[in-house]
Amino acid sequence: MTLKIITVLMLAQLFLGICCAQAGGGSRLPRVRRLRTDQPASSGKDGCDNHPLTFHKDSDDYFFDSHDDGRDAWMNLDGKNVRLTLVRSVLVYTDEYGTANATYEYRNKQTIITVRLPFYSDYTNSVPATVQLRRDGSKRTYNAFVAAQCDAL
């Protein structure tokens, strides 16, 4: 009789642990939305000194913005503009003029955000980019565009 009670209690504890872990949403990735204008969202830099990302080519609805060296990055996660912490940046130069492919890795709480920018330069046209969010084995990738920042010479 005692063995049955202990077995039932252990099974109940295991069941509750699994249910509570799933209900807690600990591995749920945040939703990405456009940066809100009524909340802080950048260092105030403009023009060639930032990397605004948008979901649609030639759009002004940015969901990510950072200083040109990857620092001071902001993103809207779950409806709030949050400042991201730069973990690392990698530049792979492709020519002698300073053209490079850039990869920035950021963190916000348990979420890791990787931003890949092709042809890191003063963008005069919208170019494709990717943003990937990861947390606890979950992963979501967004196709984006680096908004044109500088006027063509």
Backbone torsions as a table, in degrees:
resi	resn	phi	psi	omega
1	MET	NA	-44.5	179.2
2	THR	-63.9	-38.3	179.2
3	LEU	-63.8	-39.3	178.1
4	LYS	-64.3	-42.0	-179.5
5	ILE	-64.6	-44.1	179.3
6	ILE	-63.5	-41.9	179.2
7	THR	-63.0	-44.9	179.1
8	VAL	-63.0	-42.1	179.2
9	LEU	-64.6	-40.6	178.9
10	MET	-65.9	-42.1	177.9
11	LEU	-65.3	-40.1	178.1
12	ALA	-63.6	-42.2	179.0
13	GLN	-64.5	-42.4	177.8
14	LEU	-63.0	-45.9	179.6
15	PHE	-61.3	-45.9	-179.8
16	LEU	-65.6	-37.3	178.3
17	GLY	-63.6	-42.5	178.9
18	ILE	-67.1	-45.6	-179.1
19	CYS	-62.7	-44.7	-177.6
20	CYS	-67.7	-37.5	178.9
21	ALA	-64.4	-39.8	179.3
22	GLN	-72.0	-39.0	-177.9
23	ALA	-71.9	-23.5	-177.3
24	GLY	-67.3	-23.0	177.8
25	GLY	69.3	24.2	-177.0
26	GLY	-60.8	-28.4	-178.4
27	SER	-101.6	6.8	-179.7
28	ARG	-70.0	128.5	178.0
29	LEU	-78.6	142.2	178.3
30	PRO	-69.6	153.7	176.1
31	ARG	-81.8	141.1	178.6
32	VAL	-100.5	128.3	178.5
33	ARG	-131.4	172.5	180.0
34	ARG	-70.8	150.2	179.4
35	LEU	-61.6	135.0	-179.5
36	ARG	-83.5	138.5	-179.7
37	THR	-80.9	-14.6	-179.8
38	ASP	-93.5	9.8	178.1
39	GLN	-131.7	155.4	175.6
40	PRO	-56.0	141.1	-176.8
41	ALA	-148.9	-1.7	179.6
42	SER	-168.0	175.5	178.4
43	SER	-83.8	-0.3	-178.4
44	GLY	89.7	-0.4	177.5
45	LYS	-69.9	151.6	-178.9
46	ASP	-142.9	168.7	176.2
47	GLY	70.9	-132.9	-173.5
48	CYS	-74.4	-5.6	-174.5
49	ASP	-95.2	18.6	178.7
50	ASN	-148.2	170.0	178.5
51	HIS	-125.5	83.4	176.1
52	PRO	-80.9	134.0	177.7
53	LEU	-112.9	142.4	179.6
54	THR	-135.3	158.5	178.4
55	PHE	-79.4	-24.6	-174.9
56	HIS	-120.4	136.9	-179.7
57	LYS	-59.1	137.0	177.6
58	ASP	60.8	33.0	177.8
59	SER	-105.4	157.4	176.3
60	ASP	-104.6	6.9	179.5
61	ASP	-89.6	86.4	-176.0
62	TYR	-81.5	141.4	173.6
63	PHE	-111.9	-7.8	180.0
64	PHE	-147.6	144.3	174.6
65	ASP	-152.0	140.3	177.4
66	SER	-147.4	161.2	171.9
67	HIS	-63.7	158.5	-174.8
68	ASP	-63.1	-18.7	177.5
69	ASP	-97.1	9.5	177.5
70	GLY	93.6	-15.9	178.6
71	ARG	-76.9	170.5	178.2
72	ASP	50.5	56.1	-178.2
73	ALA	-95.9	140.3	179.3
74	TRP	-130.3	145.9	179.2
75	MET	-149.7	150.4	176.4
76	ASN	-95.5	114.6	178.3
77	LEU	-119.8	124.5	-179.3
78	ASP	53.2	38.6	174.2
79	GLY	85.3	3.4	179.9
80	LYS	-124.9	135.6	173.6
81	ASN	-73.1	124.6	-179.4
82	VAL	-125.7	144.9	175.5
83	ARG	-85.7	131.4	-178.3
84	LEU	-94.9	148.4	177.0
85	THR	-96.0	121.3	179.3
86	LEU	-72.7	123.2	179.3
87	VAL	-94.9	-46.1	177.1
88	ARG	-160.2	157.4	175.8
89	SER	-136.6	141.8	-179.8
90	VAL	-130.2	124.7	175.1
91	LEU	-115.3	127.2	175.9
92	VAL	-113.9	107.2	-176.6
93	TYR	-75.0	136.8	-175.8
94	THR	-107.8	-12.6	177.7
95	ASP	-157.2	179.2	-177.1
96	GLU	-80.6	-2.4	-178.4
97	TYR	-94.0	2.5	178.5
98	GLY	95.2	3.2	177.1
99	THR	-69.3	132.9	-176.6
100	ALA	-148.8	156.6	168.5
101	ASN	-93.0	131.9	-175.5
102	ALA	-116.3	138.3	172.7
103	THR	-129.5	125.2	179.1
104	TYR	-118.6	136.3	176.6
105	GLU	-117.7	127.1	-177.5
106	TYR	-121.3	165.9	175.3
107	ARG	-135.6	140.2	169.3
108	ASN	-138.2	108.3	-173.8
109	LYS	56.2	-120.4	-179.7
110	GLN	-93.1	0.0	-176.3
111	THR	-93.1	132.9	175.0
112	ILE	-104.6	129.5	-178.5
113	ILE	-117.6	123.9	177.7
114	THR	-113.2	125.1	179.9
115	VAL	-114.2	124.2	178.5
116	ARG	-113.9	119.4	-179.9
117	LEU	-115.1	117.7	176.6
118	PRO	-78.9	148.0	174.5
119	PHE	52.0	58.6	176.8
120	TYR	-55.1	113.2	179.7
121	SER	-166.2	-170.7	172.9
122	ASP	-80.6	101.8	-173.0
123	TYR	-70.4	123.2	175.6
124	THR	-104.2	-10.9	176.3
125	ASN	-135.7	156.9	175.5
126	SER	-68.3	131.3	177.9
127	VAL	-126.6	151.4	-179.1
128	PRO	-66.7	148.4	175.7
129	ALA	-146.1	167.8	175.1
130	THR	-130.9	148.0	176.1
131	VAL	-129.7	128.5	-179.5
132	GLN	-123.5	132.2	175.3
133	LEU	-108.3	136.3	178.8
134	ARG	-136.3	142.3	174.0
135	ARG	-162.6	126.7	174.8
136	ASP	47.7	46.0	177.6
137	GLY	85.2	-13.1	176.0
138	SER	-85.5	147.8	-177.8
139	LYS	-146.9	139.8	175.6
140	ARG	-140.3	132.2	-179.2
141	THR	-115.8	134.4	177.7
142	TYR	-113.7	134.8	169.8
143	ASN	-88.0	134.9	-174.5
144	ALA	-140.6	179.3	175.4
145	PHE	-131.6	139.1	170.0
146	VAL	-80.8	120.8	-177.4
147	ALA	-68.6	142.6	176.6
148	ALA	-62.2	129.2	-175.1
149	GLN	-113.1	-34.7	-173.7
150	CYS	-111.1	146.3	175.6
151	ASP	-71.9	140.8	177.3
152	ALA	-63.4	141.9	-179.0
153	LEU	-77.0	NA	NA
